Amino acid sequence: MSIMSLVHPTMHEPGEIWRPLPDGNPDRPLRVLRKYWNICRVSLIERLTYRADFFLATILRFLPMLTTILLWQAVYAGAYQTSGQRELSGFSLNEMIAYLLLVHISRMFSSMPGLAAGIARDIREGTLKKYLLQPIDMIAYLVSYRAAHKMAYIATSALPYGLLFFLCWPMFPEISLSWAQVLAYIVSLLLGFLIGFFFEASIGMVGFWFLEVTSLLYIVNTLNFFVSGQMFPIDLLPPPWDSILKSLPFQYMAYFPAAIFLGKIQGTRLIYGLAGQAIWVVIFIVLSRWLYRLGLKRYSAYGG
């Protein structure tokens, strides 16, 4: 128990969301949940203030998509002319375009721009102490804040994305979506959000040991763009590289949800895949918490 906890009964140890007080107040867990819900609500209001910026940024993200579609059309045309192939690793041209569109939805949930850099900056500049002097857990606060960010982004981009999918729907293959498949797709997106958040948070905790992590973040983000399946489906890679990348957690940030929607992953593979995704969520939660506690032991709170 820290001195701050003794002085202020609502304070807690750094990195700890909740610890029962000796009085055994049964309302305390509800108060903790209400606190972070209020943080999420206020952050959502803040984000929606800049909804025009969200809307414009969403439209601009569609421009590289047009280039990508033209590129894959050229690739499939070349494959058909040279070897008569109409499919690459089980993906037709329409399926490839549908996959690239679905990857945008996957990344809408799992991408965490600026999270790791923000944590490292708070550590470097000493502003991390704002979480240590108040009864707010940093990681729980950032989860609430990012959840609000995602809700605002989805709300403001629903119209342009809906229009894009409506125009490109003929490119989608004949898909008979079952309710179980839709539920698995939604669960994979939500778990992808948690993997993306806690992975980025773990990377940001490196700031406790290194003053500058910009180069590390650039390398990690560049590799993540490739190994998560954002550029192309992992199935296009030759063995054993496809199996290696599918055993890593990064596929759950882009490839896995899109493959579920397209019906490429079904049956026991789907069950095992969702179970593996949940396991990786737990691993990254534990890792980020452990790095946070370990880093606080060497944190000096300079600056700020």
Secondary structure as the mmCIF struct_conf table of DSSP 4:
data_model
#
loop_
_struct_conf.conf_type_id
_struct_conf.id
_struct_conf.beg_label_comp_id
_struct_conf.beg_label_asym_id
_struct_conf.beg_label_seq_id
_struct_conf.end_label_comp_id
_struct_conf.end_label_asym_id
_struct_conf.end_label_seq_id
HELX_RH_AL_P HELX_RH_AL_P1 ILE A 3 VAL A 7
BEND BEND1 HIS A 8 HIS A 8
TURN_TY1_P TURN_TY1_P1 PRO A 9 THR A 10
TURN_TY1_P TURN_TY1_P2 PRO A 14 GLY A 15
BEND BEND2 ILE A 17 ILE A 17
TURN_TY1_P TURN_TY1_P3 PRO A 22 ASP A 23
TURN_TY1_P TURN_TY1_P4 PRO A 26 ASP A 27
HELX_RH_AL_P HELX_RH_AL_P2 ARG A 28 LEU A 48
TURN_TY1_P TURN_TY1_P5 THR A 49 TYR A 50
HELX_RH_AL_P HELX_RH_AL_P3 ARG A 51 SER A 83
BEND BEND3 ARG A 86 ARG A 86
STRN STRN1 GLU A 87 LEU A 88
TURN_TY1_P TURN_TY1_P6 SER A 89 GLY A 90
STRN STRN2 PHE A 91 SER A 92
HELX_RH_AL_P HELX_RH_AL_P4 LEU A 93 SER A 110
TURN_TY1_P TURN_TY1_P7 PRO A 113 GLY A 114
HELX_RH_AL_P HELX_RH_AL_P5 LEU A 115 GLU A 125
TURN_TY1_P TURN_TY1_P8 GLY A 126 LEU A 128
HELX_RH_AL_P HELX_RH_AL_P6 LYS A 129 LEU A 132
TURN_TY1_P TURN_TY1_P9 LEU A 133 PRO A 135
HELX_RH_AL_P HELX_RH_AL_P7 MET A 138 CYS A 168
HELX_RH_3T_P HELX_RH_3T_P1 TRP A 169 MET A 171
BEND BEND4 PHE A 172 PHE A 172
HELX_RH_AL_P HELX_RH_AL_P8 TRP A 179 GLY A 204
HELX_RH_3T_P HELX_RH_3T_P2 MET A 205 PHE A 208
TURN_TY1_P TURN_TY1_P10 TRP A 209 TRP A 209
BEND BEND5 LEU A 211 LEU A 211
HELX_RH_AL_P HELX_RH_AL_P9 THR A 214 VAL A 227
TURN_TY1_P TURN_TY1_P11 SER A 228 GLY A 229
BEND BEND6 GLN A 230 PHE A 232
HELX_RH_3T_P HELX_RH_3T_P3 ILE A 234 LEU A 236
BEND BEND7 LEU A 237 LEU A 237
HELX_LH_PP_P HELX_LH_PP_P1 PRO A 238 PRO A 238
TURN_TY1_P TURN_TY1_P12 PRO A 239 PRO A 240
HELX_RH_AL_P HELX_RH_AL_P10 TRP A 241 LYS A 246
TURN_TY1_P TURN_TY1_P13 SER A 247 SER A 247
BEND BEND8 LEU A 248 LEU A 248
HELX_RH_3T_P HELX_RH_3T_P4 PRO A 249 MET A 253
TURN_TY1_P TURN_TY1_P14 ALA A 254 ALA A 254
HELX_RH_AL_P HELX_RH_AL_P11 TYR A 255 PHE A 261
TURN_TY1_P TURN_TY1_P15 LEU A 262 GLY A 263
BEND BEND9 LYS A 264 ILE A 265
HELX_RH_AL_P HELX_RH_AL_P12 GLY A 267 LEU A 296
TURN_TY1_P TURN_TY1_P16 LYS A 297 ARG A 298
#
